[in-house]
Amino acid sequence: MSGEYVFAIGAEDYPPYEYVEEGKLTGFHIELIRAVAEKNNLDIMFERYPFKRAQQMLKTGKIDAFTYYGRTAEREKDTRYLEGNILHTAKIVYVVLKSRADEIVFNGNLELLSDYRIVTQAGFSYGHEFDSADYLKKYAAPSLNGLKDLLLNGRGDLGIVYLSDFYSAYKDTAILDKFTIVDPPVLERPMYIGFSKKAEKDNISIFFANKMLEFRETDAYWTTYYKYFSKE
C-alpha cells in the first residue's frame, strides 16, 4: 500500500470515541485506527469536518473514509461498509425528562409514540424503521446540546440519542440527573469506518478491514479497549 489516506471525523467531540484533549485528537476510534495504520505502514491523516460536509466529501471522493458512520441503504450507494471496519456497536435509546417519564408508554412499537414530539440530531440515522417512520413527529436539533435544550425547554417530548454519546457529553454535569432512559432500546447499531467508493484505490477498504480483524485478536487491541471501557 502506498500514498496518503484522508480519514474524516466529525467536527464535534464524541468521547470516549473521538475528541480533542489538551489540544490533541484522541479517543478509542482514533487510537484503534492509528495502531492499525502504524502496524501496516499506512500513512493516514485525520481531518475534522461538520457531518454534512464530510458526508458530501465522501460521496465525491475528496476523502478516503469517514469514521463513526452508520450504515443505511442510501449511504451504501457511495460508501463501502465492511464487517472488519466496524469500530464499535452503539446502543440507540429514547431519553425523557424524569418529571415526564410516567407519561411515555413504549414497548418497542413505534406507533405508540405517534402523538409525541421526538427530537433527533440533524444528519444522524437511527435505523431504517425509525428513519422511515413518516407518521412520527420528528424535530431535528443541530447538535446534542440543542436536542437536550429542546427537551429541557418543553419543546420536545422525548429525544432519540446514541447512549454513549449522551452519557459522555453530560457525565460530569447535573444534566444526567434530569433525564431517564426509556426501555426498551431502539436498537443496537454497528458504527463503521465508511470508505468512499469513488476515492477507492489499492483496495484500501478491504485491506484495512482485514488488518482491523487481525488487530482485534492481539493483546494491543484489548489494551486500547480497556483504556476507554470497563472490563465488566
N, C-alpha and C positions, 0 to 999 in steps of 0.2 A: 504494500500500500504506500502511496506517495501523495504529496500535496497537503494542503491545509483544509480542514473541515470546520465550518462555522456552525456551532450549535446555539440556537437562540433559546433564551429563557425569558420568562415574564418580567415585566418591569417592577411588579410588586414583590415584596418578600413573602415567602411561604415556609417559615421554619416548621419543622426541622429539615425540610427538603431542599429549599433553595432560598438563600437570604444573604444579606451583607452583614458582617460582624467585624467591627473595628476596621472598617474600610475595605474588607476583603470578602470576596464571594466564597460562600461555603455552603454546607448542608449535605445531607445524605446523598441526594442525586449527584451533586457536584463532585463529591469525593469518589463516588462509585464510577462515574464516567471518567474522571481523571485517572483513577487507578487502572481501569481497563485500557485507556489510551496509552498510558506510560508503559504498561506491561507489553504492549504490542507496537510500540514505536509510532503511534499516531499523533499527528500534530493537530490538536483540537483547540479552537478558540471559542470562548463563550461571549455572546453579545446579548445585552438586555434590550427588550423592546416591549411596548404595550401589546397586549394579547392580539388585538385585531391586526396590528401591523405585522407582527411575527407570523401570524396565520397567512396573511397575503404574501409575505416574502417566501414562505414555504411553498405555496401554490405556484409561484412564478419562478422558483428555483434560485432565488437570491441568497438563500441559506440552505445548508445541507440537512439540518434537523431542528426539531422543536421539542424541548423536553416538557414533561408533565402534561402530556397531550392525550386526552381521552379519545377513544375510538368511536366514530359514528359512520354510518353509510355514506353521508355526504362528504366527510373528510377523506374517506378511503379513495375518492376519485383522484386526489392529488397526493395522498400520503401513504407510505408503505408502513404497515404495522406488522411486526413480527413478535412472536411469543418471547423470544430471547431478549427483546428490547423493552420488556416490562420493567419499570422502575419500582413500583410498589402497587398494592391494591388498596384503593381508597374506599372508605365507607361513606355513603351519602345518607344524610338524615334530615328530618324536619326539626326546626327549633321553634319554640314558642315562649313567650313571657310566662314565668311561673304563675303570675297573677291571672293568666287566662288559660292555664293548662287544662282545667276541667271542662272548658268549652269545646275542645278539639276531640272529636271522635274519629279514630283511624285504625283500621285493621289490615291495611295493605291495599284496600280498594280505593283507587284514586277518586272515584265518583263521589265518595263521602266528603271530599274536600272541595267540591264544585262551588260551594257558597262562600268560600274563604278567599281572601286576597293573599296570594303566595308570592313572596319576594324572592327573586332569583338574582344571580350576579351576571351582569352583561357578558356575553361571549362564552359562558360556560354551558356545557352539556351535562345533563343529569340522567342519561339513559334514554333509550328510544321511547319507552312507554310514557315517561313524563314529558319529554320534549315534544312528542306528537299529540299530547292531550289538549286539543284546542278548546275543549269545554272548560278548562281551568282558567281562573283569573290570575294571570301572571304579570308581575311588575318587575322590570329589570333595574337593579341598582348598579351604579357604575363600579362599585367596589364592595368588599366585605364590610368595611366600615359604613358604607352607605346602606347596605342591607340591614345592618344592626340598628342604625339610626331610624330607618323607616319603621322597624318593629317597635322600638322604644317610643317613637312619637305617635304610635297608633295608626300609622298609615299603611300598615300591612298586618295581617293576622298571624301568619307564620312564615318562616323562611326556610329555604332549602339550601343546605351547605355541605361541603366536604368536612367531615367531623374533625379530622386532624388539623385542617386549616383554622377552623373556628376555635378549637382549644388552644392552638399555638398562638393565635393572634391575641387572645384575651386571658391567657392562663395566669398572668400576674396582675389582673385587674379585678374590679368588683363586677364586671360585666357578666362573667360566667354565673354568678350568684343570682342574676336576674332571669336566666333562661333555663329551660329544661328541654331534654331530648324527647321527641315523640317516637314511641315504639309502634310498629317495627321499623327498622331502617328502610329507606327507599330501595337501595341495593348496594352491593359491593362491586366496585368497578376497577379494572386494571388501568393503570396510568403508564403511558409509553414514552419512549423516545420515538417520535414520529419522523420518518425520513422522507424528504422531498423526492417524489418520483421524477420530477423534471430535472433536479440537480444531480440525480444519482450518477455516480462514477465509481469505477473499481468495485462494484457490488458492495459498497460500504455498509449498506443496511444489513445485508446477510452476514458479512464479516463481523460487524460489531455485535450482532445478535449471538453469533456462535461464541465469540470471545466473552460476552457477558455471561452466557451459560457456563462456560468454563470457570470464570472467576467466582461464580456463586458457589462452586464446590471447594473453594480454598479457605484456609483459616483467615486470610486477609479480608475476605468479604465479611465474615462474621465479626471480625474486629471492628470494621467500619460500621456494621449494622448495630452492634451493641453500644457503640459510641453515642448513637442517637435514640435507640429504643431499648426498652426494658427486656430482660431475659425471660420475664414471666409470660 
